[in-house]
Amino acid sequence: MVAFGKKLKDRQIEEWRGYYINYKLMKKKVKRYAQQIKEGTLDRRHVLKDFSMMLDNQIETIVLFLLEQQGLLASRIANLGKRHDALQQQPDFSQISELREAYRQVGRDLLKLLFFVEINAIGLRKILKKFDKRFGYRFTDYYVKTRANHPYSQLQQVFKHVGVGAVVGAISRNLHELQDRQGSYLSIYDQPSLPLQDPVIDSIKAAVDRLTHSTNFLSFLGQHALILQEEFPIPVEEQADDQRYHFNSLLLNLANTFLYMVNTYIIVPTADDYSISLGAAATVCGVVIGAMAVAQVFSSVYFSAWSNRSYFKPLIFSSIVLFAGNTLYALAYDLDSIWVLLIGRLLCGFGSARAVNRRYISDCVPLRIRMQASAGFVSASALGMACGPALAGLLQTDFKIYKLTFNQDTLPGWVMAVAWLLYLVWLCISFKEPVREDEEVPVESTGGKAESDALEKGLKKPLLITSENNKEDEDDDPDIDESEEAVEESRGPATSIGSAYRLLTPSVKVQLLIYFMLKYVMEILLSESSVITTYYFNWSTSSVAIFLASLGLTVLPVNILVGSYISNMFEDRQILLASEILVFIGVVISFNIIIPYTVAQYVASGLVVFVSAEVLEGVNLSLLSRVMSSRLSRGTYNGGLLSTEAGTLARVIADGTITLAGYLGDSKLLNVTLIPSLVICVTSIVATCYTYNSLY
């Protein structure tokens, strides 16, 4: 493995070499500090003071150079502005084209400067992490808070790219005015919803977004999908992505996600009634609902492997299997067979193509819109979750056509069968199989559009992707833990569940435990809702459907609130722990201790549990997407598959718990199913506190 210091040196632009962070020197300093403290020749207080001063000097060098380069770019833009003014008086199309390319060249040079800042920001984060790891001290928190909040902060220049926005605005405005506007005299300020479409501007915006550390709703929602992003863009891959990307194909993947979530939750309000009509107990609804999750445990793996070779064929197979599964689910009523019902639900689970949907976005959607596509994936899931129960509430009718019964139990199956059949037709007509990577023809860039030689040599390949946050220590560091050594064994993707598991650090394992907990708690709440509300409140199917749909409709507003506001006010790990505690409180309130059990108590506790779990899921997956090894971003056994398996396994166990608890009677079902929820919730809180206290 090539160490970060070596990679940093290789990616430096030659003429700027003296202005980069001196990572090698600071690493030696950290090692020397550790030795001196061990020998007793230096105290910790002196180390903190000396290291802080060294960092201040390094950052000052970077910032002063950054300001100097920004000044040069501003001067070039001012000179180009004079030429622009002259051309407005006497237009010359050849000179306009030349001037437009000159502005683009300034944009490319600005992109080089942004990469310069980004490389230094990564180096700074890594050396701070190394210092904390060596000395077990929260130096990073102290240093960032004291420097970033100071009125004369130089650290803000590095992490907040102060002044870059003005340069980007000047380039964008002038490029917009130099375009053929077909008689329009509107500026970019008159049409903020129609941004300038220019590859250079898009690349600059992508680089600026990576440097922006404040979380917005779109990025928060995108990370919620756990579609892992590389830390640095690769221009060549961007070109390949553009060749592979097809909007209708993306739309079909999002439609698949939406329909599958509708399919999952449309039966929840009526599953208990359907079970009773087939001669089974109402609590068998846990098995009926969970059968889909059981099959999904296996289907996620083979769909993930299949997507290595094709995206179209797995989606075709998924649609056919889901059509067959829903048809069997509907026919079970007239066949009077609980087994046909369960087989139908198992087939629906075997048709789960969510792994394919994630992989398509990760592999085929261009980097510049991947976050929007990821947010679309989450939004489609949330909308499907809300629409499923709502649709079930509308299907309150009873009639026969020949020997087929259409009622509230069977109609969800028939409606979804028709929906998947229509989707299959749309898929066959509109989907475009992307070109595989080994079939692609390299795109040669022309001189006028190519970036400068320095950018081509220094920035064409990613400096370091996310996994390397855990690989900063070289061979001379004795404190590399076992998980980091496992990461260093190979640079390729994980080849099995076992090898993928070995790539997980303790903090990632805790994040997956939290994900398991929240999915378990949510599944208990949703799957037993029809039985609980019928027993305690005598709710109708429509009332249950309205309750579940209302819960589903909270998903997007809650994510907007967290992504746009709360995450900017608090650290992610603080929101994480607070959400876990709220889930715990919601579970405690749900217990039937006070007799009689009231609607207000059930609805309030359910709302607290569901909303807190939604907040927890978003923050948890956001953290997971940043700390998980990038070797898990591709291949069959990727991070999305691991999170899906953890969540699906939680749902399977939760649905099994409901069915087993049903043997004790409906009166004891609520409390018996909440006890495991409480235990798992407490375990995750303890694990979170222990892990973050160890790391920080």
Disulfide bonds with the S-S distance in Angstrom:
none
